[in-house]
Amino acid sequence: MIVALLAMAGAGVLPFAAFKANRIVPGDPLSILGALPSGQAVLLYGVIAAGACVAVLRVRNLWRLAAGLCVIGALALMLGAAASFLTPDGNRVARVSPAAGFWLLVFAFALMVADALARLRPGPWTRLALLVLIASAGAALLWGGVWGDVSILREYASRGAAFWAEARTHVVLSLGSLAAAAVVGVPLGLFCHRRRRLRIGVLNVLNVVQTVPSMALFGLLIAPLAWVAAHVPGAAALGVSGIGFAPAMVALFGYSLLPIVANTVAGLDAAPETVREAARGMGMTPRQVLFGAELPLALPVILTGIRIVLVQNIGLATIAALIGGGGFGVFVFQGIGQTAMDLVLLGAVPTVALAIAAAVVLDAMVDLTGPRKARGA
């Protein structure tokens, strides 16, 4: 019912697209009928209505999943058609942007897809296959030229090289800080598990780091890293400086430690005592018990912590652009400064897509390393 109400609001009340004479003016909001030729508009209304009916009726969850994906695909195709229809031939200045109705419709049917997936409980390989299918459809949409006249692609066309350079920086910041935190955090979690008296102190210190606002932490790192760059031989040559990539990496590393350490401790604590006793009864040494029995059982919980960190870091890496760290945040803050929301979307949409893909992949890894009965079909 909620999906149907949101679909009605998105299709009948709110504008579907906005036509702007250039990239910074507010633009004219247009309904589906105003943004598309009449035949395509009627077709889109029909697809939305059919999807809303499926959302209301009691049908199989597989049909709900298929209907939600079909409506989202139709919305994406029709947005590209609207951009081509509204943009005058040869005009490279005008912009056609998705408006509130488009986003509300996408949200409504994405909610329907998520609900259907939660009820279907597909196995990890099925979820990965669905992710590949959606990514392939998105790639075909982008590289096939369907969205060539949409505003976000117009922004990409003039910044293609910079986009991929910032994408690499964003991925390196996210994965590099995660890798460093895993190398330090997992052994630290093992240490805290073995020496319980130190656990509270270590976790409290990491809690304090976690509660420091991201912008404040970036700022606090400027002075010490600038001192290191100026006084430690070779530090500046390695890229250490008060602003830029180094403080961003250090800050993300600090934020990454608590989930990894805490989940490592929790996973090891959750290992049944009977397993440890059985392992010791077989003559295993303490090291063999740890690596042969405890760590395999704790691995799903540790991977859950790594999943939390990766999704968190993908988002936080956006803020690193404010101190010269690079990443997709460069486009977000440039767009805010220029009042160009299409440029903001060029940085925000890939960040969200990257975070969702990372969450799906690591969720699948958690299931694959967990008990076989939890893996599903």
NORDAQUI-V778339 format. One line per field, one symbol per residue. burial: 1 if it has 16 or more other ideal C-beta (glycine too) atoms within 10 Angstrom, else 0. A space follows every 10 residues. Layout:
BEGIN
burial = ???
END
This chain:
BEGIN
burial = 0011011101 1001111111 0010001011 1100110001 1001001100 1101100000 0001111110 1111111111 1111011000 0001111110 1101110110 0110111001 0111001101 1001000000 1100011011 1111110010 0010011011 0011011101 1100110111 0110000010 0110010001 0001001100 1000110110 0000100001 1111111111 1111111111 1111111100 1000010010 0001000011 0011101111 1111111111 1111111111 1110111111 1111100001 1111111101 1001100111 1111111111 0000000
END
